[in-house]
Amino acid sequence: MAPCRSLIFRASDMTQRFIPEHTGEVAAVVREARQERVRLEVVAGGSRRGYGRAVDADAVLDVSRLAGVIDYDPAELVLTARPATPMSEIAALLAGEGQHLAFEPGDQGPLWGAPAGSGTLGGMLAYGLGGPRRPAAGAPRDHFLGFEAVNGFGDIFSAGGKVIKNVTGYDLPKLLAGSMGTLAVLTEVTVKALPAPPHAVTLGLEGLTIAGAVRAMSDALNSPAGVSGAAYLPRGHAAIDDKPLTLLRLEGVPVSVSERVDHLRGLLATTSSRISLLESSAATALWADLAAVHPFAEKDDEIVWRVSLPPSTASAFLSALPQAVEARWFCDWGGGLIWLFLPPNEDGHAATMRAVLAQVAGRDGHATLMRAPEEIRRVQSPFQPLEAGLAALSVRVKERFDPDGILNPGRLYGSL
């Protein structure tokens, strides 16, 4: 490790790792990297290094020492922390006050071979994907209030604030959420917390086909029952009988939940011959598994895709997949999200995924290659190809924040 107070990028050693201890040192590393034309891979916990394109970097900017909660005000539902703060620490702190991050981030690090619990707050925001509660609570970007960061010039800047209604001008937290460290290096972040529901019940509708399950989930989500999770498992789960199961979660105070359960039972009485209540601990574990995804990837070499599309097209998409693909899958978000687990092949099934999605959903679908060997991710874009106008806009945004392309070069697209 080269000390951050006397930075020297050596052309003969492009495997250097810089580990700054505060924002000023991050800025110093980036400024010198820009001057020396050295490209940086930005990491904290490193739990998602296998996601997206492989980064073509010359050195590593490791922000793992930028950890710890700076301020937490339970009364104001606001938490400020450094980016490398473990998500497990954040969850425990919030739980102690009866609060949580409502978008339900999953512990997906093991999907890429990282240890369980190694995810960080900054990595989660850079990743930008929500869990099963996404249709009801929104994505991480909807709970990202403010930040301090260092851009590709080596300048320290901030945006947003520490109160919910404090955004003027451009809402930069939403821009940085999901940008995978390609625009700036986060050094401090502020997120919104919400009261955790005191009670939760999960209904299980047995034996439905995917088409019937999507109809049932749509009816439930569009009802006044306040469903906070809607998923479909075509072959069950280790905690329950091995049969198709449609899951509907209701959360809130017990008396309200009980009334809404009765409402859903009546609404869906003609949909399924058997509607049961899942045992509480089994249901909690099941929703955590759905958020984490990894428990469903049975083999480490499986190719994993994440497909977002209109729920009404989910059944058609799955029916259009060639049987030779041998896909295992489950649906979340009422059918709007499909996770697929496939055997290895030369292109990671990219041609098949893109073709079937275009046929079924047109421009309304997005297919992301979540896990594949690096050699495949260097050839096949892991992300849905951008239309020309959006691609040009994305390049212009990148140029405004990181004109020399030194931050996580190529992580999102070849030029981003």
C-alpha positions as CSV (number, residue, x, y, z in Angstrom):
1,M,0.0,0.0,0.0
2,A,1.3,3.4,-0.9
3,P,0.8,6.0,1.7
4,C,-1.8,8.6,0.7
5,R,0.2,11.6,2.0
6,S,3.0,11.1,-0.5
7,L,1.4,9.8,-3.6
8,I,3.5,8.5,-6.5
9,F,2.0,6.5,-9.3
10,R,4.7,4.3,-10.7
11,A,4.5,3.3,-14.3
12,S,6.4,0.1,-13.4
13,D,3.8,-0.9,-10.8
14,M,0.2,-0.6,-11.9
15,T,-1.1,-2.8,-9.2
16,Q,-1.0,-0.2,-6.4
17,R,-3.7,0.0,-3.8
18,F,-4.4,3.3,-2.1
19,I,-6.4,3.2,1.1
20,P,-7.3,6.8,2.2
21,E,-8.6,7.5,5.6
22,H,-10.6,10.7,5.0
23,T,-12.1,12.7,2.1
24,G,-9.1,14.9,1.6
25,E,-6.9,11.8,0.9
26,V,-9.5,10.5,-1.6
27,A,-9.3,13.8,-3.4
28,A,-5.5,13.7,-3.4
29,V,-5.5,10.2,-4.9
30,V,-7.9,11.2,-7.6
31,R,-6.1,14.4,-8.5
32,E,-2.8,12.7,-8.9
33,A,-4.4,9.8,-10.8
34,R,-5.9,12.3,-13.3
35,Q,-2.5,14.1,-13.6
36,E,-0.7,10.8,-14.3
37,R,-3.5,9.3,-16.5
38,V,-3.9,6.4,-14.1
39,R,-7.3,4.6,-14.1
40,L,-8.8,3.7,-10.7
41,E,-11.0,0.8,-9.6
42,V,-13.0,2.1,-6.7
43,V,-13.9,-0.5,-4.0
44,A,-15.1,-0.6,-0.4
45,G,-16.3,-4.1,0.7
46,G,-15.8,-5.5,-2.8
47,S,-18.9,-7.6,-2.5
48,R,-20.1,-6.7,-6.0
49,R,-16.9,-6.7,-8.0
50,G,-18.4,-9.5,-10.2
51,Y,-21.3,-7.3,-11.3
52,G,-21.2,-5.3,-14.5
53,R,-18.3,-5.1,-16.9
54,A,-14.8,-5.9,-15.7
55,V,-13.0,-2.6,-14.8
56,D,-10.0,-1.8,-16.8
57,A,-8.0,-0.1,-14.1
58,D,-4.3,0.5,-13.3
59,A,-4.6,0.9,-9.5
60,V,-7.2,0.4,-6.8
61,L,-8.7,3.1,-4.7
62,D,-9.9,1.3,-1.6
63,V,-12.2,3.3,0.6
64,S,-12.7,0.6,3.2
65,R,-11.4,2.8,5.9
66,L,-14.1,5.4,5.3
67,A,-16.5,3.5,7.6
68,G,-18.7,4.4,10.6
69,V,-22.0,6.1,11.4
70,I,-21.6,9.9,11.6
71,D,-25.0,10.9,12.8
72,Y,-28.3,9.1,13.4
73,D,-31.5,10.9,14.5
74,P,-34.3,8.4,15.0
75,A,-36.8,11.1,15.6
76,E,-36.0,12.6,12.2
77,L,-35.7,9.2,10.4
78,V,-32.3,10.2,9.0
79,L,-28.9,8.5,9.1
80,T,-25.6,9.7,7.9
81,A,-22.6,7.4,7.5
82,R,-19.4,6.8,5.6
83,P,-19.7,4.6,2.5
84,A,-17.8,1.6,3.8
85,T,-20.1,1.2,6.8
86,P,-21.3,-2.5,6.7
87,M,-25.0,-2.9,5.9
88,S,-25.2,-5.3,8.8
89,E,-24.2,-2.5,11.2
90,I,-26.7,-0.2,9.6
91,A,-29.5,-2.8,9.9
92,A,-28.7,-3.5,13.5
93,L,-28.6,0.2,14.5
94,L,-31.9,0.9,12.8
95,A,-33.6,-2.2,14.3
96,G,-32.6,-1.1,17.7
97,E,-34.9,1.9,17.2
98,G,-37.7,0.0,15.5
99,Q,-36.7,1.3,12.1
100,H,-35.3,0.0,8.8
101,L,-34.4,0.8,5.2
102,A,-37.8,0.3,3.6
103,F,-36.5,-0.7,0.1
104,E,-35.3,-4.0,1.7
105,P,-31.7,-4.3,0.4
106,G,-30.6,-7.9,0.0
107,D,-27.3,-9.5,1.1
108,Q,-26.4,-10.5,-2.5
109,G,-22.6,-10.5,-2.0
110,P,-22.5,-14.3,-1.9
111,L,-23.9,-14.3,-5.4
112,W,-20.4,-13.2,-6.6
113,G,-18.5,-15.2,-4.1
114,A,-18.1,-12.6,-1.4
115,P,-18.7,-13.5,2.3
116,A,-22.2,-13.1,3.7
117,G,-22.6,-9.7,5.4
118,S,-19.8,-8.0,3.5
119,G,-21.9,-5.5,1.7
120,T,-21.5,-1.8,2.5
121,L,-23.9,1.2,2.5
122,G,-22.0,3.0,-0.3
123,G,-21.9,-0.2,-2.4
124,M,-25.6,-0.7,-1.9
125,L,-26.3,2.8,-3.2
126,A,-23.9,2.5,-6.1
127,Y,-25.6,-0.8,-7.0
128,G,-29.0,0.9,-6.8
129,L,-31.3,-2.1,-6.8
130,G,-34.1,-2.6,-4.3
131,G,-35.5,-5.8,-2.9
132,P,-39.0,-7.4,-2.7
133,R,-40.6,-4.3,-1.2
134,R,-39.6,-2.2,-4.3
135,P,-43.1,-1.8,-5.8
136,A,-44.4,-0.5,-2.5
137,A,-41.4,1.4,-1.1
138,G,-39.3,2.4,-4.1
139,A,-35.7,1.9,-4.9
140,P,-32.5,3.0,-3.0
141,R,-32.4,6.2,-4.9
142,D,-35.8,7.2,-3.5
143,H,-34.3,7.0,0.0
144,F,-30.9,8.6,-0.8
145,L,-31.1,12.2,0.6
146,G,-27.6,13.6,0.3
147,F,-23.9,12.9,0.0
148,E,-20.3,14.2,0.0
149,A,-18.1,12.9,-2.8
150,V,-15.0,13.4,-5.0
151,N,-15.5,13.7,-8.7
152,G,-13.0,12.8,-11.5
153,F,-11.3,16.2,-11.2
154,G,-10.4,15.4,-7.6
155,D,-12.8,18.1,-6.4
156,I,-14.9,17.5,-3.2
157,F,-18.5,18.4,-3.6
158,S,-21.8,17.7,-2.0
159,A,-25.5,17.6,-2.8
160,G,-28.9,17.0,-1.2
161,G,-29.0,17.3,2.6
162,K,-30.0,15.7,5.9
163,V,-33.7,16.5,5.8
164,I,-36.2,15.0,3.4
165,K,-37.4,18.3,1.9
166,N,-34.0,19.9,1.1
167,V,-33.5,19.3,-2.6
168,T,-33.0,22.3,-4.9
169,G,-31.7,22.2,-8.4
170,Y,-30.6,18.9,-9.8
171,D,-31.3,15.9,-7.6
172,L,-27.8,14.5,-7.8
173,P,-28.3,11.7,-5.2
174,K,-30.7,10.0,-7.7
175,L,-28.0,10.4,-10.4
176,L,-25.3,8.8,-8.4
177,A,-27.5,5.9,-7.2
178,G,-26.8,3.0,-9.5
179,S,-23.8,4.7,-11.1
180,M,-21.4,2.1,-9.8
181,G,-18.7,4.6,-8.9
182,T,-18.3,5.8,-12.5
183,L,-19.2,9.4,-11.7
184,A,-17.8,10.1,-8.3
185,V,-16.3,8.4,-5.2
186,L,-18.8,8.7,-2.3
187,T,-17.2,9.7,1.0
188,E,-20.4,10.4,3.1
189,V,-24.0,9.5,2.5
190,T,-27.3,10.3,4.1
191,V,-30.3,8.0,3.8
192,K,-33.9,8.1,5.0
193,A,-35.1,5.5,7.5
194,L,-38.7,4.5,8.2
195,P,-40.5,2.8,11.1
196,A,-40.3,-1.0,10.7
197,P,-43.7,-2.7,10.5
198,P,-44.6,-4.2,13.8
199,H,-46.3,-7.2,12.3
200,A,-46.2,-9.1,9.0
201,V,-48.2,-12.0,7.5
202,T,-47.5,-13.8,4.3
203,L,-50.3,-15.6,2.4
204,G,-49.4,-18.5,0.2
205,L,-51.5,-19.4,-2.8
206,E,-50.7,-22.9,-3.9
207,G,-50.7,-24.6,-7.3
208,L,-51.1,-21.6,-9.6
209,T,-49.4,-21.4,-13.1
210,I,-47.3,-18.3,-13.8
211,A,-50.2,-16.8,-15.7
212,G,-52.6,-17.4,-12.9
213,A,-50.1,-16.1,-10.3
214,V,-49.5,-12.9,-12.2
215,R,-53.3,-12.3,-12.3
216,A,-53.6,-13.0,-8.6
217,M,-50.6,-10.7,-7.7
218,S,-52.0,-7.9,-9.9
219,D,-55.4,-8.1,-8.2
220,A,-53.8,-8.1,-4.8
221,L,-51.4,-5.2,-5.6
222,N,-54.2,-3.1,-7.1
223,S,-56.5,-3.8,-4.1
224,P,-56.6,-1.6,-1.0
225,A,-55.0,-4.3,1.0
226,G,-51.6,-2.6,0.9
227,V,-49.5,-5.6,-0.3
228,S,-45.8,-5.0,0.4
229,G,-44.4,-8.1,-1.4
230,A,-45.7,-10.3,-4.2
231,A,-43.6,-13.1,-5.6
232,Y,-44.0,-16.5,-7.3
233,L,-41.9,-19.6,-6.8
234,P,-42.6,-22.2,-9.5
235,R,-41.2,-25.1,-7.5
236,G,-41.5,-23.9,-3.9
237,H,-38.7,-23.5,-1.4
238,A,-36.8,-25.6,1.1
239,A,-38.9,-24.2,3.9
240,I,-42.2,-25.2,2.4
241,D,-43.7,-28.0,0.3
242,D,-42.1,-28.3,-3.1
243,K,-45.0,-26.9,-5.2
244,P,-45.8,-23.7,-7.0
245,L,-46.4,-21.0,-4.5
246,T,-47.6,-17.4,-4.9
247,L,-46.6,-15.2,-2.0
248,L,-48.4,-12.1,-0.8
249,R,-47.0,-10.1,2.2
250,L,-49.0,-7.7,4.4
251,E,-47.4,-5.5,7.0
252,G,-48.6,-3.1,9.7
253,V,-50.3,-3.2,13.1
254,P,-51.9,-6.6,13.9
255,V,-55.5,-5.5,13.7
256,S,-55.1,-3.9,10.4
257,V,-53.1,-6.8,8.9
258,S,-55.8,-9.2,10.1
259,E,-58.6,-7.3,8.3
260,R,-56.5,-7.0,5.1
261,V,-55.8,-10.7,5.2
262,D,-59.5,-11.4,5.3
263,H,-60.0,-9.0,2.4
264,L,-57.4,-10.8,0.3
265,R,-58.9,-14.2,1.1
266,G,-62.2,-13.0,-0.2
267,L,-60.8,-11.3,-3.2
268,L,-58.7,-14.4,-4.2
269,A,-61.1,-17.1,-3.1
270,T,-61.9,-18.2,-6.7
271,T,-58.2,-17.9,-7.8
272,S,-56.7,-20.7,-5.6
273,S,-58.2,-23.7,-4.0
274,R,-55.9,-23.4,-1.0
275,I,-54.7,-20.2,0.6
276,S,-52.6,-20.6,3.7
277,L,-50.6,-18.5,6.1
278,L,-46.9,-19.2,6.2
279,E,-45.3,-19.7,9.6
280,S,-43.8,-16.3,10.6
281,S,-40.1,-17.3,10.9
282,A,-40.3,-19.3,7.7
283,A,-41.8,-16.4,5.8
284,T,-39.2,-14.0,7.2
285,A,-36.4,-16.3,6.0
286,L,-38.1,-16.7,2.6
287,W,-38.4,-13.0,1.9
288,A,-34.7,-12.5,3.0
289,D,-33.8,-15.3,0.5
290,L,-35.7,-13.6,-2.3
291,A,-33.9,-10.3,-1.6
292,A,-30.5,-12.1,-1.4
293,V,-31.1,-14.2,-4.5
294,H,-28.0,-16.3,-3.8
295,P,-29.8,-19.2,-2.1
296,F,-31.6,-19.8,-5.4
297,A,-28.4,-20.1,-7.4
298,E,-27.7,-23.8,-6.8
299,K,-24.3,-23.9,-8.6
300,D,-21.5,-21.4,-8.4
301,D,-21.0,-21.5,-12.2
302,E,-24.6,-20.8,-13.1
303,I,-25.3,-17.8,-15.3
304,V,-27.6,-15.4,-13.6
305,W,-29.9,-12.9,-15.4
306,R,-32.3,-10.3,-14.0
307,V,-35.1,-9.3,-16.3
308,S,-37.4,-6.4,-15.6
309,L,-40.6,-6.2,-17.7
310,P,-44.3,-5.4,-17.6
311,P,-45.9,-8.1,-15.3
312,S,-48.5,-8.8,-18.0
313,T,-45.7,-10.1,-20.3
314,A,-44.0,-12.3,-17.7
315,S,-45.8,-15.5,-18.7
316,A,-45.1,-14.9,-22.4
317,F,-41.5,-14.2,-21.8
318,L,-41.0,-17.4,-19.9
319,S,-43.0,-19.4,-22.4
320,A,-40.8,-18.0,-25.2
321,L,-37.5,-19.2,-23.7
322,P,-36.2,-22.2,-25.6
323,Q,-36.5,-25.4,-23.6
324,A,-32.8,-26.1,-24.4
325,V,-31.9,-23.1,-22.2
326,E,-32.9,-25.2,-19.1
327,A,-33.7,-22.1,-17.1
328,R,-34.7,-22.1,-13.5
329,W,-36.4,-19.0,-12.3
330,F,-38.6,-17.2,-9.9
331,C,-40.7,-13.9,-10.1
332,D,-40.8,-10.9,-7.8
333,W,-42.5,-7.6,-7.9
334,G,-45.8,-9.1,-8.9
335,G,-44.3,-10.6,-12.0
336,G,-42.3,-7.5,-13.0
337,L,-39.0,-9.0,-12.1
338,I,-37.7,-12.4,-13.1
339,W,-34.5,-13.9,-11.8
340,L,-33.1,-16.7,-14.1
341,F,-30.4,-19.3,-13.3
342,L,-28.9,-21.0,-16.4
343,P,-26.2,-23.5,-17.2
344,P,-22.9,-22.1,-18.5
345,N,-22.5,-21.4,-22.2
346,E,-20.3,-19.4,-24.5
347,D,-22.2,-16.1,-24.6
348,G,-23.9,-16.3,-21.2
349,H,-27.2,-16.8,-23.1
350,A,-27.1,-13.1,-24.0
351,A,-28.4,-13.6,-27.6
352,T,-31.4,-15.6,-26.3
353,M,-32.3,-13.2,-23.5
354,R,-32.1,-10.1,-25.7
355,A,-34.1,-11.7,-28.6
356,V,-36.9,-13.1,-26.4
357,L,-37.2,-9.9,-24.4
358,A,-37.4,-7.8,-27.6
359,Q,-40.0,-10.1,-29.0
360,V,-42.2,-10.1,-25.9
361,A,-41.7,-6.6,-24.3
362,G,-40.2,-4.5,-27.0
363,R,-38.6,-1.4,-25.4
364,D,-40.4,-1.9,-22.1
365,G,-38.0,-4.6,-20.9
366,H,-34.5,-4.7,-19.4
367,A,-32.3,-7.7,-19.1
368,T,-29.2,-7.5,-17.0
369,L,-26.5,-10.2,-16.9
370,M,-25.9,-10.3,-13.2
371,R,-23.3,-13.1,-13.0
372,A,-21.0,-14.6,-15.6
373,P,-17.3,-15.3,-16.0
374,E,-15.2,-12.2,-16.7
375,E,-14.4,-13.3,-20.3
376,I,-18.1,-13.2,-21.1
377,R,-18.7,-9.9,-19.4
378,R,-15.9,-8.4,-21.5
379,V,-17.6,-9.4,-24.7
380,Q,-21.3,-9.3,-23.9
381,S,-22.7,-6.1,-22.4
382,P,-24.1,-7.0,-19.0
383,F,-26.6,-4.2,-19.3
384,Q,-29.5,-3.5,-21.6
385,P,-28.1,-1.7,-24.6
386,L,-29.0,2.0,-24.5
387,E,-30.8,3.8,-27.3
388,A,-28.7,6.3,-29.2
389,G,-30.0,9.4,-27.5
390,L,-29.8,8.0,-24.0
391,A,-26.3,6.6,-24.7
392,A,-25.1,10.1,-25.9
393,L,-26.6,11.7,-22.8
394,S,-24.9,9.2,-20.5
395,V,-21.5,9.9,-22.2
396,R,-22.1,13.7,-21.6
397,V,-22.9,13.2,-18.0
398,K,-19.8,11.0,-17.5
399,E,-17.7,13.7,-19.2
400,R,-19.0,16.4,-16.8
401,F,-18.1,14.4,-13.7
402,D,-15.0,12.4,-14.9
403,P,-13.7,13.8,-18.2
404,D,-10.6,11.6,-18.3
405,G,-12.5,8.4,-17.5
406,I,-10.4,7.4,-14.5
407,L,-13.2,6.3,-12.1
408,N,-14.2,2.6,-12.6
409,P,-13.6,2.8,-16.4
410,G,-15.9,0.6,-18.4
411,R,-17.9,-0.7,-15.5
412,L,-21.3,0.2,-16.9
413,Y,-20.7,0.4,-20.7
414,G,-17.6,0.5,-22.8
415,S,-17.3,4.3,-22.5
416,L,-18.7,4.7,-19.0
